[in-house]
Amino acid sequence: MRKPRDIDAELAALAERASALKARRVTQLGELVGAAGADALDMDTLAGALLAMAAERDGAVRAVWKRDGERFFRGERKAPGKPDRARQTAGQTPGAQAAG
């Protein structure tokens, strides 16, 4: 007869691994904030920008952000403060506010 599995021990090990993965993700997000230069922003500005990004529903805007992020991770950083041409042509220059 086979030895029964210790389900409780397996669940505890999985919970520990999940906790370690969450901690690693938080660390990596912090490193990303620093690498992107966003650590120079005050907490209120950074939180506001993240909230605006999370609420953004325009697929074209998100596609530009995604492309910029992919370039960042490939090491193809553009000059700080220099708007992307795709944003300029779409009328989405950084800091531009929608009329309304």
Residue frames as qw, qx, qy, qz and C-alpha x, y, z in Angstrom:
[[0.000, 0.889, 0.459, 0.000, 0.00, 0.00, 0.00],
 [0.398, 0.521, -0.022, 0.755, 1.23, 3.48, -0.90],
 [0.283, -0.341, -0.445, 0.778, 1.96, 6.06, 1.70],
 [0.124, 0.857, 0.498, 0.041, -0.82, 8.68, 1.74],
 [0.361, 0.509, 0.024, 0.781, 0.11, 12.17, 0.56],
 [0.293, -0.505, -0.447, 0.677, 0.51, 14.83, 3.20],
 [0.188, 0.742, 0.458, 0.452, -1.88, 17.35, 1.65],
 [0.324, -0.926, -0.147, 0.127, -1.47, 19.82, 4.52],
 [0.562, -0.488, 0.307, 0.594, 2.30, 19.93, 4.04],
 [0.435, 0.313, 0.547, 0.643, 1.89, 20.36, 0.28],
 [0.007, -0.883, -0.397, -0.251, -0.57, 23.22, 0.81],
 [0.452, -0.827, 0.026, 0.333, 1.79, 24.87, 3.29],
 [0.563, -0.197, 0.434, 0.675, 4.66, 24.59, 0.81],
 [0.285, 0.574, 0.539, 0.547, 2.52, 26.08, -1.97],
 [0.197, -0.942, -0.271, -0.021, 1.41, 28.95, 0.29],
 [0.536, -0.640, 0.194, 0.515, 5.05, 29.64, 1.20],
 [0.489, 0.098, 0.522, 0.692, 6.04, 29.64, -2.46],
 [0.109, 0.788, 0.488, 0.359, 3.14, 31.97, -3.35],
 [0.353, -0.905, -0.098, 0.215, 4.22, 34.35, -0.59],
 [0.556, -0.393, 0.361, 0.637, 7.82, 34.33, -1.85],
 [0.380, 0.398, 0.567, 0.613, 6.63, 35.03, -5.42],
 [0.067, -0.917, -0.365, -0.144, 4.49, 37.96, -4.24],
 [0.463, -0.780, 0.098, 0.410, 7.44, 39.41, -2.32],
 [0.539, -0.088, 0.493, 0.677, 9.66, 39.02, -5.39],
 [0.243, 0.673, 0.535, 0.450, 7.07, 40.79, -7.54],
 [0.229, -0.952, -0.181, 0.090, 6.89, 43.73, -5.13],
 [0.541, -0.550, 0.304, 0.559, 10.68, 43.97, -5.16],
 [0.468, 0.199, 0.575, 0.642, 10.79, 43.88, -8.95],
 [0.088, 0.859, 0.437, 0.252, 8.12, 46.59, -9.20],
 [0.367, -0.881, 0.026, 0.299, 10.20, 48.77, -6.90],
 [0.546, -0.279, 0.473, 0.632, 13.29, 48.14, -9.03],
 [0.361, 0.535, 0.585, 0.490, 11.30, 49.04, -12.15],
 [0.092, -0.963, -0.253, 0.025, 10.18, 52.34, -10.62],
 [0.445, -0.723, 0.266, 0.456, 13.83, 53.17, -9.94],
 [0.541, -0.010, 0.601, 0.589, 15.11, 52.02, -13.33],
 [0.262, 0.700, 0.543, 0.383, 12.48, 54.09, -15.13],
 [0.229, 0.226, -0.124, 0.939, 13.46, 57.17, -13.15],
 [0.412, -0.628, -0.418, -0.511, 10.03, 57.39, -11.53],
 [0.632, -0.444, -0.473, 0.423, 11.61, 57.27, -8.06],
 [0.256, 0.059, -0.070, 0.962, 12.35, 60.97, -8.52],
 [0.338, -0.498, -0.383, -0.701, 8.59, 61.68, -8.41],
 [0.302, -0.232, 0.594, -0.709, 6.83, 62.33, -5.14],
 [0.168, 0.140, 0.967, -0.130, 4.50, 59.56, -3.95],
 [0.415, 0.557, 0.441, -0.568, 1.31, 61.50, -4.72],
 [0.397, 0.612, -0.379, -0.570, 2.34, 62.14, -8.33],
 [0.104, 0.250, -0.944, -0.188, 3.45, 58.56, -8.87],
 [0.264, 0.286, 0.864, -0.318, 0.24, 57.20, -7.34],
 [0.442, 0.618, 0.185, -0.623, -1.86, 59.55, -9.48],
 [0.326, 0.521, -0.621, -0.486, -0.04, 58.53, -12.64],
 [0.010, -0.066, 0.998, 0.019, -0.46, 54.84, -11.84],
 [0.359, 0.435, 0.674, -0.477, -4.17, 55.34, -11.12],
 [0.449, 0.631, -0.125, -0.620, -4.61, 57.16, -14.44],
 [0.214, 0.380, -0.837, -0.329, -2.78, 54.37, -16.26],
 [0.155, 0.119, 0.963, -0.186, -4.92, 51.71, -14.60],
 [0.397, 0.564, 0.492, -0.532, -8.09, 53.57, -15.59],
 [0.215, 0.499, -0.466, -0.698, -7.01, 54.16, -19.21],
 [0.726, 0.265, 0.608, -0.181, -9.27, 52.25, -21.58],
 [0.528, 0.761, -0.202, -0.318, -8.01, 53.60, -24.94],
 [0.947, 0.015, 0.252, 0.198, -6.32, 50.67, -26.66],
 [0.588, 0.700, -0.067, 0.400, -4.18, 52.96, -28.82],
 [0.182, -0.845, 0.361, -0.349, -2.74, 54.73, -25.79],
 [0.818, -0.405, 0.404, -0.065, -2.05, 51.42, -24.07],
 [0.896, 0.348, 0.119, 0.249, -0.40, 50.11, -27.26],
 [0.310, 0.817, -0.258, 0.412, 1.99, 53.09, -27.25],
 [0.494, -0.696, 0.437, -0.282, 2.79, 52.47, -23.59],
 [0.950, -0.090, 0.298, 0.035, 3.40, 48.80, -24.29],
 [0.746, 0.570, -0.040, 0.341, 5.71, 49.57, -27.20],
 [0.016, 0.840, -0.355, 0.409, 7.63, 52.09, -25.08],
 [0.724, -0.517, 0.413, -0.196, 7.94, 49.49, -22.31],
 [0.955, 0.173, 0.171, 0.171, 9.24, 46.87, -24.72],
 [0.492, 0.738, -0.194, 0.419, 11.83, 49.37, -25.98],
 [0.353, -0.784, 0.381, -0.338, 12.82, 50.15, -22.40],
 [0.858, -0.318, 0.401, -0.046, 13.46, 46.48, -21.62],
 [0.857, 0.392, 0.110, 0.314, 15.46, 46.09, -24.84],
 [0.549, -0.436, 0.046, 0.712, 17.61, 49.04, -23.75],
 [0.286, 0.433, 0.421, 0.745, 16.33, 51.39, -26.45],
 [0.171, -0.705, -0.461, 0.511, 15.61, 54.28, -24.15],
 [0.287, 0.743, 0.260, 0.545, 14.61, 57.58, -25.71],
 [0.246, 0.268, -0.313, 0.877, 15.84, 60.87, -24.32],
 [0.139, -0.503, -0.708, 0.476, 14.00, 61.89, -21.14],
 [0.129, 0.629, 0.245, -0.727, 11.24, 64.40, -21.73],
 [0.138, 0.280, -0.588, -0.746, 11.27, 63.82, -25.48],
 [0.714, 0.225, 0.374, -0.548, 7.76, 62.91, -26.65],
 [0.491, 0.049, 0.825, 0.275, 7.25, 59.90, -28.84],
 [0.135, 0.119, -0.478, -0.860, 6.25, 60.67, -32.45],
 [0.227, -0.370, -0.866, -0.249, 3.23, 58.35, -32.25],
 [0.177, -0.623, -0.585, 0.488, 1.92, 60.41, -29.35],
 [0.035, -0.395, 0.106, 0.912, 2.56, 63.66, -31.19],
 [0.184, -0.043, -0.672, -0.717, 0.65, 62.55, -34.25],
 [0.321, -0.484, -0.808, -0.099, -2.22, 61.23, -32.13],
 [0.215, -0.704, -0.022, -0.677, -2.30, 64.48, -30.15],
 [0.826, -0.520, -0.217, 0.000, -1.16, 62.60, -27.04],
 [0.390, 0.580, -0.444, 0.561, 1.90, 64.58, -26.01],
 [0.534, -0.291, -0.647, 0.461, 3.00, 63.94, -22.44],
 [0.129, -0.292, -0.363, 0.876, 1.30, 66.38, -20.12],
 [0.254, -0.150, -0.411, -0.863, -1.46, 67.21, -22.61],
 [0.279, 0.220, 0.753, -0.553, -4.89, 67.25, -21.05],
 [0.107, 0.435, 0.807, 0.384, -8.09, 66.30, -22.79],
 [0.187, -0.169, -0.052, -0.966, -10.45, 69.17, -23.51],
 [0.407, -0.393, -0.792, -0.229, -13.69, 68.91, -21.68]]
